[in-house]
Amino acid sequence: MIIVIDYDMGNVGSVLNMLKKTGAEARLSRGPEDILEADKLILPGVGAFDEGMNNLARLGYLPVLTHCVLEEKRPILGICLGMQLFMRRSEEGALPGLGWIEGDNVRFRFDSDNARLTIPHMGWNEVSPHPGSWFFEATGQEERFYFVHSYHALCDDPANVLATTRYGYDFTSAVIKENIVGTQFHPEKSHRFGMAFLSRFAAWDGCKG
């Protein structure tokens, strides 16, 4: 069973619908107790970093998430804001993040050659997976996913970078560490590429990168 964590940060319904299209067994969480029933977890999210952390704390999710993800090593996927919450902090807010992946979130900063680029980065863009990545097609060709964001992750350890995307410069568009994986893009809005990505997550054992 995949539990999609509902912490009042939007887009949980579209994630659930796409999972059901893949044939995965999934449902929304009604509260922290549901996390204990999950084989896998998805933390989606649209909105501000501090609001996301406040909502996880207010709704009582933090202790059970820490237990299930860090101690029991249950696989978890963070989407957009959900991925950013995996990091230590964000330039967008003042609160600390979950700190599960060593790194920070920073706002896009463009040099004069790319000053025409708008923020947020919005729309379809190509994702370049690192060689051997299990979460993407094995053809070696770039896949296209849908993005909406103004901040992106900077990982301390390059081994935690699962894929990159170019928008003015190459930024981290997917991360991985043991049983934790995250995407800056929205697989639930990315049609066949997104469905394939979520299908792989549903089949993931938490070990392969």
Summary of the structure (lengths in Angstrom):
residues: 209
radius of gyration: 15.8
end to end distance: 20.9
largest distance: 50.7
contacts: 698
relative contact order: 0.17
helix: 31%
strand: 29%
